[in-house]
Amino acid sequence: MVTHAMSSQNSQQGPMEKPIRRTRLPHQVIVQAPGLLPMLYTLREISTELGVPDSTLRDWLDAGAPHHQDDRNHLWINGERFAAWVNPNRRLGRFGNLDRTRPIACVAIR
């Protein structure tokens, strides 16, 4: 049954499109990422800045987080590009994608 569900999901997207894969990002990262500067960070610097282990950050790089590897195999992460990657790649919480442009209707308690 699992293969059937996956095949029906793939048929909806088309033959060449990859399925959308959202990454589990801690709330702390979602909040702190917009504060990253438009500069190149080392793996250790950005993991310290965001409060996540290096191994977790490497998993995110494998999942498509923007980075650059120089000729000496050092990894560099542009803070601004990483921050732009965070929001569209995070999983939605239990409330989904809240539309914050519309006022919330409240019921008066009598």
Secondary structure, 3 states (H helix, E strand, C coil): CHHHHHHHHHHHHCCCCCCCCCECCCHHHHHHHHHCCCCEEEHHHHHHHHCCCHHHHHHHHHCCCCCEECCCCCEEEEHHHHHHHHHHHECCCCCCCCCCCCCCCCCCCC
